[in-house]
Amino acid sequence: MIMHLITKKITKRAWNNKFTKKDINIQGKMKQLFVINILTRSSSILVDTQFVSKNINNNNSNMILIDCSSAENYKRGHIPNALHLPVKTLESDPSLTGYSDTQQVRLGSAKLPGQFLKDSNHPSKIMPAESFEAIARTLGVNNDSHVIVYDDNAMLFSTRLWWAFKYYGLQNVSVLNGGWYNWIESANHVTWKSKKVSDIEKGTFTAKPVKERIIETAELLDVVNDKNQNEKDQIWDSRSEKQYIGIDKQGNKRGGHVVGSKNLEWMKCVDLKDSKRKFISDTKLYNLINSSGLDLSKPTITYCQLGIRAAHAAFTYEHLTGIPARVYDESMARWANNFEMPYANNNGEDLS
């Protein structure tokens, strides 16, 4: 516990540009203890089916369960008492989902969000606070609620909603490990009955951005240009290897990666061969991340193409360390298409 607190203090000093050589030495000496801490600590942001099953029908619980899958899949079946927020298709198909006409009315003057909880006017950025707050309140979320999110896509959509809640200041947010597949493979009850939004008491959640959970383009540029970057922090590219080395440009003007970043595809952190599709064990996660060249004892920035996979990587990092990573939400949609940003290909060649 003491070691973990020291690590958090060092991380905070790093984000505030007060990282010292003494901190580096401390981290080096405590590396072994840090690994032990990772593999023995409990994580409140990742919950299993037993926890959800135990609390799902507890009327005295402040738990709110949210299904992040598509409208079609939600209608196919979902966990009892789960509300619906289709993270991927929120903009394109609001009327067919738990995000209903009733909810739209209750949004008031707040702008409707784009896909993946993005700002419809600035699609590379997260939706404004007032829009997210309105949606959260419609779902009955209060500041003391325990929100649990899940999906049917290797936790990609649920970790995006998890990060959005965390970014806007909700303290108690968790992801159901394995989501829908873990739930049904564990022989739990399912339902086709949708919980009506009109029956939910409107919440009082107040959205307040937490700057420590995001990094803007100008800030990332400062990090990349810092000669001591490798001693202070690291950049995790959570895209595929082909996207990282520049073979797959994903429609961007340039193919490659942020200078100095290390690549570990988000999908490798999930056991897709197992029918429950849970995260691989913490020991395997640590070894996987370590073998990629990333260092869990360093402050971490994550990115991808649109900030979706980056949120998954940020969740993985915080699950293991208890320390928030900063998500570059604009990601390659912004960086790769701005020729002033430092960029590299597979050979480390500067393409900027």
C-alpha positions, 0 to 999 in steps of 0.5 A: 500500500505504501509503495503504491502511494509513493508511486502515485505521488511520483506519477503526479509529479511527472504530470506536473513536470516536477519529475526528478532524478531521485524519483527515477532512482526510487522507481528503479529500486522499487520496480520489483515491489511495484510488480508484486503490488500489481499482481496482488492488489484488488481492482474495483474498476473491474467486476465479475458476474458474481458481484453483478448477480448479487447486487442486481436486484438490491433495491437499496443498492445505488448500482446502475447497470448499463448495456453499451451494445447495439439496439439489435443486440440489446433486444436480443437479450440483456442482463435484467435491469440493465439500461441501454446506451448504444455507445457506437451508434448513439447518433445514428439510431437513437429512436430504436434504443434505450436512448429513446424519444423520452430521453431526447426530450429530457436532454433539453438544450444539450446537443445530441452526441455523435458516435462513441460519445463524441461531439457531433460538431467536433467528431474527434473530441468527446461530447461537451459536459452538458450533453454527457451530464444530460444523458447520465441524468436521464439514466438516473445517475447521481454523483454517488451512483455505482455505474457498471457498464458492459458490452458484447465486444471485448469491452471496447464500448464499455471501457469507452463509457467507463472513461467518459464517466471517469473523465467527467468526474464520476468516482465509482464506475466499473466494467463487467469483465467479459461483459455479455459473453461472460454473463451468459456463459456463467449461466445467469438469467437474461431478459428481453424486457427493456427497462423504461426510461420513463420509469427512472427517476432523473439523476442529479449527476454533475459533469466536471472534467478531470484534466488528469484523464485527458491530454490535448494535442498541444500537450502531447506535442510538448511531451514528444518534444521533451528530450527527457520523455523516456525518463518521465512518461510513455506513450501507448499506441493501442492500434494494430501493428499494421496501423502502427508501422504505417501499412494501414493508414485508416484513411489518414494522410500519413501512415505511422505512429507518434514519435516515441510511442510503443505499440500494444494492440488493445485486443491482445489484453483480452482472451478472445479464444475463451468463450467468456472473453474476459481480460487475460490474467493480471500476471499475463497482462503484466508480462504482455505489457512489459514485453511490448516495451511499456513500463507500468511504473511510468505515467502513461498516455494512450492513443489510437484512431479516435480514442476508443481503443485508447480508452480500453488501454487506459482502463487496462493500465488503471486496472493494473496500477490504480493510476489513471492514464491520460487518453489522447482523445483526438488521437490519429484523426487529428495527429496523423492529418497534421503535418506539423506533428512529429510522426514516424514509420516502422523504420523510426524515420521521422515523417513530419 
